[in-house]
Amino acid sequence: MSGRTLSAIPARRLLVLLLLFFGLTMPLAWLWLAFGENVYARLLFAILDPVYDAIGLHHRRGGPVAPRLVSVVSFAVLMAITPDMSLRRRLAGTLVGLAVILVFHLLLFVLVDAAYASFGRSRRALTKIVPFLLINDGIPFLVWLFFARDFLRRIVPGLAETAGRSSEPGEDTARDQDARR
């Protein structure tokens, strides 16, 4: 590979992080599903009840959203195990991420219930819901990517390249031309 390394982090350390992620996520997800998810759902409904009353919408408990609240666990584990992240960034990232996830879960419940109110429990309702379920699954990972970007730059060296080096050698950028004038 012409002297370039694949990652600034040894493969063994990445494997340990992967094993740690699964080793923590699986039992914590079980605990979440057994105890935490119902409490969290009650919190969501407590926030949503006044909104639903104001707009005349009714909860359609169950359906495809109920089992999709577990992403909170994987996000928290990712934030906890990401190496070399300052405590301040870790705490701020976790709080911001959990707030973003909570807001999206609230939005998701409203969207699902509105789709069911409009289309019933039909295939057409599901076609309206599924894109938001996919976004719901990706949001925790995207928030983690933002806060773990320094770690990711060490894993993927191409992410560390600067944007200013995008032109080919010998090509003048508009900024270079302006500087010579």
C-alpha positions in Angstrom: 0.0 0.0 0.0 2.9 2.3 -0.7 3.7 3.0 3.0 0.2 4.2 3.9 -1.5 2.7 6.9 -5.1 1.7 6.9 -5.8 3.1 10.4 -4.0 5.0 13.1 -5.6 2.6 15.6 -4.4 -1.0 15.7 -6.7 -3.6 14.5 -6.6 -5.4 17.9 -7.9 -2.3 19.6 -10.7 -1.9 17.1 -11.6 -5.5 17.7 -11.6 -4.9 21.5 -13.9 -1.9 21.0 -16.3 -4.0 18.8 -16.4 -6.8 21.4 -16.9 -4.2 24.1 -19.8 -2.6 22.1 -21.6 -5.9 21.7 -20.7 -7.1 25.2 -22.3 -4.0 26.7 -25.1 -3.4 24.3 -26.7 -6.9 24.5 -27.3 -7.0 28.3 -28.1 -3.3 28.5 -30.6 -3.8 25.6 -32.2 -6.7 27.5 -32.5 -4.5 30.7 -33.9 -1.6 28.6 -36.5 -3.8 27.0 -37.4 -5.4 30.3 -37.5 -2.3 32.5 -36.6 1.0 30.8 -38.6 1.1 27.6 -42.0 1.1 29.3 -40.9 4.0 31.5 -39.5 5.9 28.5 -42.7 5.2 26.5 -44.8 6.6 29.4 -42.6 9.7 29.4 -43.2 10.1 25.7 -46.9 9.7 26.1 -47.0 12.1 29.0 -45.4 14.7 26.7 -47.6 13.8 23.7 -51.0 13.6 25.5 -51.5 17.4 25.6 -50.4 17.7 22.0 -52.7 14.9 20.9 -55.6 16.5 22.8 -54.9 19.8 21.1 -54.8 18.4 17.6 -57.5 15.7 18.1 -55.2 12.8 17.4 -55.4 9.5 19.2 -52.6 7.1 20.2 -52.4 3.9 18.2 -50.3 2.0 20.7 -48.4 -0.9 19.2 -47.5 -1.1 15.6 -44.0 -0.8 14.2 -42.8 2.1 16.4 -43.1 0.4 19.9 -40.1 -1.9 19.4 -37.9 0.8 17.9 -37.0 2.7 21.0 -34.0 0.6 21.9 -31.6 2.7 19.8 -31.1 4.8 23.0 -29.0 2.0 24.4 -26.6 1.5 21.4 -26.1 5.3 21.3 -25.2 5.5 25.0 -22.8 2.6 24.7 -21.1 4.1 21.6 -20.7 7.4 23.5 -19.3 5.6 26.6 -16.7 3.5 24.8 -15.4 5.8 22.1 -11.7 6.2 23.0 -9.9 9.5 23.6 -13.1 11.6 23.8 -12.9 14.3 26.5 -15.3 14.0 29.4 -16.9 17.3 28.4 -17.5 16.2 24.8 -18.7 12.8 25.9 -21.3 14.2 28.4 -22.4 17.0 26.0 -22.6 14.6 23.1 -24.6 12.1 25.2 -27.0 14.7 26.4 -27.5 16.3 23.0 -27.8 12.9 21.4 -30.4 11.7 23.9 -32.4 15.0 23.4 -32.3 14.6 19.6 -33.4 11.0 19.9 -36.2 11.9 22.3 -37.4 14.7 20.0 -37.4 12.4 17.0 -39.2 9.7 18.9 -41.9 12.2 19.8 -42.1 13.2 16.1 -42.2 9.6 15.1 -45.1 8.8 17.3 -47.1 11.7 15.9 -46.3 10.7 12.3 -47.2 7.1 12.9 -50.5 8.0 14.6 -51.3 10.5 11.9 -50.6 7.9 9.2 -52.9 5.4 11.0 -55.6 8.1 11.5 -55.5 8.9 7.8 -55.0 5.5 6.2 -56.0 3.0 8.9 -53.7 0.1 9.6 -53.1 -0.5 5.9 -50.2 -1.0 3.6 -50.5 2.6 2.5 -50.0 3.8 6.1 -46.9 1.6 6.4 -45.4 3.1 3.2 -45.7 6.5 4.9 -44.2 5.3 8.1 -41.2 3.1 7.0 -39.0 6.0 5.8 -39.2 7.6 9.2 -38.5 4.3 10.9 -35.3 4.1 8.8 -34.3 7.7 9.9 -35.1 6.7 13.5 -32.7 3.8 13.3 -30.0 6.0 11.8 -30.2 9.1 14.0 -28.3 7.7 17.0 -25.5 6.6 14.7 -25.4 10.0 12.9 -25.2 11.9 16.2 -22.4 9.6 17.4 -20.6 10.2 14.1 -20.7 13.9 14.7 -19.3 13.7 18.3 -16.8 10.9 17.5 -15.4 12.5 14.4 -11.9 12.8 15.8 -11.8 9.1 16.6 -13.2 8.3 13.1 -10.5 10.4 11.5 -7.9 8.2 13.1 -9.7 5.1 11.9 -10.3 6.3 8.4 -7.3 8.4 7.3 -9.1 9.8 4.3 -11.5 11.7 6.6 -8.6 13.7 8.0 -7.7 15.3 4.6 -8.3 19.0 4.4 -10.9 20.4 2.0 -8.4 22.9 0.6 -6.4 20.2 -1.1 -9.2 19.2 -3.5 -7.7 20.6 -6.7 -5.2 18.7 -8.8 -1.5 19.7 -8.6 -0.8 22.5 -11.0 -4.4 23.7 -11.0 -5.0 27.2 -9.6 -8.0 27.7 -7.5 -9.9 30.9 -7.6 -8.5 31.9 -4.3 -4.9 31.3 -5.6 -5.7 33.5 -8.6 -7.1 36.3 -6.5 -4.1 36.2 -4.2 -1.7 36.8 -7.1 -3.7 39.8 -8.3 
